[in-house]
Amino acid sequence: QVQLVETGGGLVQPGGSLRLSCVLSGRTSRLYMMGWFRQAPGKERDFVARIYRHSGYATNADSVRGRFTISRDNDKNTVYLQRDTLKPEDTAVYYCAATDNGKVLPFSGTGVDFWGQGTQVTVSS
């Protein structure tokens, strides 16, 4: 089993920046991909970004490309989501996710092996 714990959420003003962290624990050596999803009130969960654990190759959703950056530090077993130029529409609960055994992290989120508990981010003046 793998546990994921997100930190770094909070209130930020439009145009500001915030970095989320996701600490992984347990059998992390088997992880293949990690990523971030978000769910705004009354909306479905959306893919934000994903990254391969070994190569570091990353993919971002079109809605956040150029503003959000996913990265990982395998020595610290941590995945980051640096978010710049935040907008009110970025307000959501952000979830960390991971897959193992060579499974690609799906854009839909269906079939993800491990989820974090989520961290609230509110972008407001």
C-alpha positions in Angstrom: 0.0 0.0 0.0 1.0 3.6 -0.6 -0.2 6.6 1.4 -0.4 10.1 -0.1 -0.7 13.3 2.1 -1.2 16.7 0.5 -0.2 20.0 2.1 0.1 23.6 1.1 -3.5 24.6 0.4 -5.0 27.8 1.6 -6.3 31.2 0.6 -4.4 33.1 -2.1 -5.2 36.3 -4.0 -5.7 36.3 -7.8 -2.4 36.5 -9.6 -0.6 34.9 -6.7 1.4 31.7 -6.4 1.1 28.6 -4.2 3.0 25.3 -4.1 1.3 22.1 -3.1 3.2 19.1 -1.9 2.3 15.5 -1.8 4.3 13.2 0.5 4.3 9.5 -0.5 4.9 6.7 2.0 4.8 2.9 2.0 5.7 0.9 -1.0 6.7 3.9 -3.1 9.3 2.0 -5.2 6.6 0.4 -7.2 5.0 3.7 -8.2 4.9 4.4 -11.9 3.2 7.8 -12.2 2.0 10.5 -9.9 -0.3 13.4 -10.6 -2.8 16.0 -9.5 -6.5 16.4 -10.0 -8.9 19.0 -8.8 -12.6 19.3 -8.1 -14.4 22.6 -7.9 -17.7 22.9 -6.0 -20.5 21.4 -8.1 -18.2 20.2 -10.8 -16.6 16.9 -11.8 -13.0 16.0 -11.0 -10.5 17.3 -13.6 -7.0 16.2 -14.5 -4.4 18.9 -13.8 -0.9 17.3 -14.4 1.0 14.0 -14.2 4.6 12.9 -14.1 6.5 9.7 -14.6 8.3 8.8 -11.3 11.5 7.6 -13.0 12.0 9.8 -16.0 10.3 13.0 -14.7 8.5 13.5 -18.0 5.4 15.5 -17.3 2.1 16.4 -19.0 -0.2 19.3 -18.0 -3.8 19.9 -18.8 -4.5 22.7 -21.4 -6.3 24.8 -18.8 -3.1 25.1 -16.7 -0.3 24.9 -19.2 2.2 27.7 -18.7 0.9 28.4 -15.2 1.2 25.2 -13.3 4.3 23.0 -13.0 4.5 19.5 -11.7 7.8 18.1 -10.4 9.0 15.3 -8.1 11.8 14.6 -5.7 12.2 10.8 -5.4 14.7 11.2 -2.6 12.1 12.9 -0.5 9.2 10.9 -2.0 7.4 14.1 -2.7 5.4 15.4 -5.7 5.0 19.1 -6.1 2.5 21.3 -8.0 3.8 24.9 -8.4 0.9 27.1 -9.3 1.5 30.6 -10.6 -0.8 33.4 -11.9 -3.7 31.9 -10.0 -7.2 32.7 -11.0 -10.5 32.4 -9.1 -11.5 29.5 -11.3 -8.5 27.6 -9.9 -10.5 27.4 -6.6 -11.0 23.7 -5.9 -9.9 20.8 -3.7 -6.7 19.4 -5.1 -6.0 15.7 -4.9 -2.7 13.9 -5.3 -2.9 10.5 -7.2 -0.6 7.7 -8.1 -0.4 4.5 -10.0 1.8 1.5 -9.8 2.9 -1.6 -11.7 3.5 0.2 -14.9 0.0 1.7 -15.2 -0.3 5.1 -16.9 -2.2 7.7 -14.8 -5.4 8.1 -16.6 -6.7 11.6 -17.5 -10.1 10.6 -16.3 -8.9 9.5 -12.8 -10.7 6.2 -13.2 -8.4 3.4 -12.3 -6.0 5.4 -10.1 -4.5 3.1 -7.5 -3.9 5.6 -4.7 -5.5 9.0 -3.7 -4.7 11.6 -1.2 -7.3 13.1 1.1 -7.3 16.5 -0.8 -6.3 20.0 0.1 -8.5 23.1 -0.4 -7.2 26.0 -2.4 -9.2 29.2 -2.6 -8.3 32.0 -4.9 -10.1 35.2 -3.9 -9.4 38.8 -3.1 
